[in-house]
Amino acid sequence: MALTARSPRLSSSRYAAVNQVYREFFADCPRFPARTTVVTHLVREGVRVEIDGVAALAR
């Protein structure tokens, strides 16, 4: 699994908040998925963080 997080402004407090949610969401995973964080302009105004991911499931 790989995730990309995008944010228009990523202060240290906002980054810490994103990390906390990330830890809580993936608490049951033996390893956290790889993640890339990018500071960029987002398409919709008012959005603080946009995250997309790609995952593969074992058969």
C-alpha positions as CSV (number, residue, x, y, z in Angstrom):
1,M,0.0,0.0,0.0
2,A,1.2,3.5,-0.8
3,L,-0.4,6.8,0.2
4,T,0.1,10.4,-1.0
5,A,-1.0,13.3,1.2
6,R,-1.4,16.7,-0.2
7,S,-1.9,20.0,1.7
8,P,-1.8,23.7,0.8
9,R,-0.1,24.5,4.1
10,L,1.5,22.0,6.3
11,S,2.6,23.5,9.6
12,S,4.3,21.3,12.2
13,S,1.0,21.1,14.3
14,R,-1.1,20.1,11.2
15,Y,1.6,17.5,10.3
16,A,1.4,16.1,13.8
17,A,-2.4,15.9,13.6
18,V,-2.2,14.1,10.2
19,N,0.3,11.6,11.8
20,Q,-2.0,11.0,14.7
21,V,-5.0,10.1,12.4
22,Y,-2.6,8.0,10.3
23,R,-1.5,6.0,13.4
24,E,-5.1,5.5,14.6
25,F,-6.4,4.5,11.1
26,F,-3.7,1.9,10.6
27,A,-3.4,0.8,14.2
28,D,-4.2,-2.9,13.3
29,C,-1.5,-3.0,10.5
30,P,1.8,-4.8,11.3
31,R,3.6,-2.0,9.4
32,F,2.4,1.5,8.4
33,P,2.0,1.9,4.6
34,A,4.5,4.0,2.7
35,R,3.5,7.7,2.5
36,T,4.6,10.7,0.5
37,T,3.6,14.2,1.7
38,V,3.4,17.1,-0.7
39,V,2.7,20.8,-0.1
40,T,0.7,22.0,-3.1
41,H,-2.4,23.9,-4.3
42,L,-5.6,21.8,-3.9
43,V,-8.5,21.9,-6.4
44,R,-11.2,22.7,-3.8
45,E,-10.9,25.6,-1.5
46,G,-11.3,24.9,2.2
47,V,-9.8,21.4,2.0
48,R,-6.9,21.0,4.5
49,V,-5.5,17.6,3.5
50,E,-6.2,15.4,0.5
51,I,-5.1,11.8,0.6
52,D,-5.2,9.1,-2.0
53,G,-3.9,5.5,-1.9
54,V,-3.2,2.4,-3.8
55,A,-3.5,-1.1,-2.2
56,A,-3.1,-4.7,-3.4
57,L,-5.0,-7.5,-1.8
58,A,-3.5,-11.0,-1.5
59,R,-5.6,-13.7,-3.2
